[in-house]
Amino acid sequence: MSEYYNINGMKLRVSDHEPNTALNGSSDMYIWTQDACGNKLSIGGQIYRLIEKHDLQLSDFEKVIKEFADKDEECSYMLVELK
């Protein structure tokens, strides 16, 4: 499963597997839903790191947060913070 988003002109890829850059090209930012062993990763925690790294705002990720709020506890807290 891979989802792609446009965040302030940058391509964000949210996926559970390594990218096939030959098929879809590369992205500017990546979020992984699970690690190599299949353990669930915090999407919200990764969003916070991307905000710091790229000098973005939480509101820039609103669509991503809304789509993963049911699956990720930290995203559900972020959704409350956005309101």
Stockholm file with secondary structure:
# STOCKHOLM 1.0

chainA/1-83         MSEYYNINGMKLRVSDHEPNTALNGSSDMYIWTQDACGNKLSIGGQIYRLIEKHDLQLSDFEKVIKEFADKDEECSYMLVELK
#=GR chainA/1-83 SS CEEEEEETTEEEEEESSCCCHHHHCCCSEEEESBCTTSCBCCHHHHHHHHHHHHTCCGGGGHHHHHHHTTTCHHHHHHHHHHC
#=GC SS_cons        CEEEEEETTEEEEEESSCCCHHHHCCCSEEEESBCTTSCBCCHHHHHHHHHHHHTCCGGGGHHHHHHHTTTCHHHHHHHHHHC
//
